[in-house]
Amino acid sequence: MAVDRVKIAGYEIQIRHDTTPDRLARLASWIDKLVREKKEKFGNISVARCALLVALDLADKLDEQRGLFEEEVAEKVRRLVRGIDEVI
């Protein structure tokens, strides 16, 4: 497990991770951008609050994608079952 430092919203953070340093830097840069956008949008709120808003936004998107994925898998299973039923 590697340990690297990244900077998010002006804070340097040491992170233990199982990915490449380039990927970690890319993810940190993305989160930094999202936090800065929230800070600009809402003005005088804390970085911690911005980070929580970003976390909620990302959780919402992840949950939505998970639901879409589950629907897609269920539809493929239904098609496979229909195909098997036709063969039997």
N, C-alpha and C positions, 0 to 999 in steps of 0.2 A: 504494500500500500504506500503510495507516494504522498508527500506533503508539499504543498505549494502555497504561495501567497497571491491573493488577488485583491483588487481594489474595487469596492462597490459603494457608490454614493459617498465617496470621500473617505471611507473607512478601509484600511488594509486589514484583510482577514486571512488567517492561516487555515487552510483546509486540507484535511486528510481525504484522499480520494482514490478511486480505482479506475480512473480514465487517463487520457493523455493530457499533458499540460496544455497543449493547444486547445483541446476541447473544453477544458476547465476555463481557460482564458476567454474563449468564445462565449460560453454560458454566462460567465461573470460580466462580460461586456454587455450582453443582452439584458441581464437583470439590472445592471447599472443604468442602461438606457430607459428601461421601463420605470425604474424608481424616479429618475430625473423627469420623465414625462408626467408622472403623477404629481411630483413636487411643483412643476410648472402649472399644471391644471388646477390644483387645489390651493396653491399659494403657501401661506404660512402654516404648514403642518409639519410635524416631525418626520425625520427620515424613517423612524421605526413605524410610524403610521403608514407612510408611503409603502414601505416594504410589506406590511400586512395587506394593504390594498392590492399590491402586485401579486402576493401569494394567493389571495382570494380570486383574482382574475384568472391566474394560471390554473388554480384548482377547478374553477368553473369550466374553462376550456378543456381541461383533461377529462372531467366528468362527462362533458358533452361528447368528446371523441370516443370515450369508453362506451357510451350508450350507442353511438353510431356503429362502432366495431361489433358490439354484441348483436345488434340488429342484423348486420351484414353476415356474421357467422351463423346466426339462426336461419337466415334466408338460404344460405348455402347448404346447411344441413337439411332443410326442408326439400330443396331441389335434389339433393343426393338420395334422400329417402324416396321421393317420387320416382327417381330413376331406377332405384333398386326394386321398388314395387312393380314397375313396368316390366322389368326383366324377369321377375319371379312370376 
